[in-house]
Amino acid sequence: MTPYVPGKPIEEVKRELGISHVVKLASNENPLGPSPLAVAAVRKAAETMHLYPDASGHALKEALAEKHGLDLNQILLGNGSDELIHLLGLILLGPGDNMVVARPTFVRYEAAAHLANIELRQVPLDAEWKHDLSAMAAACDEKTKLLFVANPHNPTGTVVNAEDFVALLESVPPQVVVVLDEAYYEYAAHLDFYPQGVDLVRSGRQVVVLRTFSKAYGLAGIRVGYGFASPEITDAIDRAREPFDVNSLAQAAAIAALSDEDHLSRSRTLNLDGLLRITREVEAMGYTVIPSFANFICIQTDRPAGDIFQALLHQGIIVRSGDPLGMPGVIRVSIGTEEEITAFLKAFSQVMQSLPV
Ligand SMILES: Cc1ncc(COP(=O)(O)O)c(C=O)c1O
């Protein structure tokens, strides 16, 4: 297994390079920070942290069930959606099975396959960097148990449309559980062609939807993921998971964040403005971007991505290199605040002028 490589931490870069101001645009976090309501809820919950958390996460599940018109037994909670990906692998994969994913894709899907010691079938993205859903359906056979579609996709930010996604559900063999990972849902849900995963779960389709509080809700550090699935799958996951995987501070933070529509809407607006600005300014420099519907954007260049990554790092800007993802020449940049974007664009322009083609 390739170890997971997280975005480089700010403190590490300061220490290693001896620079005092570092901007991290590498892990798709919310540049506005958490909702103030979530911070207040965590402070309050800290007073009772000598008690074990509610193992069923009842209040949070109830809030999610009400918001999405589902029953409590259709709601999944996890220590980040990472944990739910891991648990899906644990409950569904066995000897001789296989899993179908895109290439490149979010690396934790691959980990679930490797941990179960099963065959991983990787289907290249199409020419527009989108999931090739018909090729993914064709890659399934009677031993395929799981198929992952991240929508919007990480690392590209592209989106599949509702019609194509339903066609995928209708063409895979019946035992395949299709996981629609909506980690970046809040940034794309307004698109009229966006497949609304929750409606598909409500109508009884064999699909598991994953969501997270780590991105638009700004709670990446406290670890809460959630999802929607059939009662059979939520029951199996409940049996397999650690009973106190979502801690009491995390539950309180998530409930509060869910009620903060204002923070969510400011986060979305900031993101959209940032996406448009980076697109405009990078194109003016003569580079192209992959059109993104998430809180990050991929820039296509004619230089080795690893060199750009290193040169930006020396200017105090942390991004992601496309090299380990098989996207040479591409860097992935999370959308930051206006000041962070200004710093990135200035550094990017300087780096591209100084790096040989
Ligand atoms: C597509 C996708 N799914 C899941 C996750 C995991 O998010 P978390 O475990 O923080 O909920 C990420 C994080 O970057 C992601 O990009």
PDBQT file of the ligand as one rigid body, heavy atoms in Angstrom, charges set to zero:
ROOT
HETATM    1  C1  LIG A 401     -13.672  12.898  -2.385  1.00  0.00    +0.000 C 
HETATM    2  C2  LIG A 401     -13.362  12.874  -0.934  1.00  0.00    +0.000 A 
HETATM    3  N1  LIG A 401     -13.996  11.994  -0.149  1.00  0.00    +0.000 NA
HETATM    4  C3  LIG A 401     -13.767  11.930   1.168  1.00  0.00    +0.000 A 
HETATM    5  C4  LIG A 401     -12.850  12.775   1.772  1.00  0.00    +0.000 A 
HETATM    6  C5  LIG A 401     -12.590  12.603   3.235  1.00  0.00    +0.000 C 
HETATM    7  O1  LIG A 401     -13.110  13.639   3.996  1.00  0.00    +0.000 OA
HETATM    8  P1  LIG A 401     -13.279  13.533   5.550  1.00  0.00    +0.000 P 
HETATM    9  O2  LIG A 401     -12.722  12.224   6.015  1.00  0.00    +0.000 OA
HETATM   10  O3  LIG A 401     -12.551  14.695   6.107  1.00  0.00    +0.000 OA
HETATM   11  O4  LIG A 401     -14.765  13.597   5.796  1.00  0.00    +0.000 OA
HETATM   12  C6  LIG A 401     -12.168  13.705   1.008  1.00  0.00    +0.000 A 
HETATM   13  C7  LIG A 401     -11.165  14.579   1.632  1.00  0.00    +0.000 C 
HETATM   14  O5  LIG A 401     -10.396  15.265   1.027  1.00  0.00    +0.000 OA
HETATM   15  C8  LIG A 401     -12.418  13.749  -0.391  1.00  0.00    +0.000 A 
HETATM   16  O6  LIG A 401     -11.766  14.604  -1.185  1.00  0.00    +0.000 OA
ENDROOT
TORSDOF 0
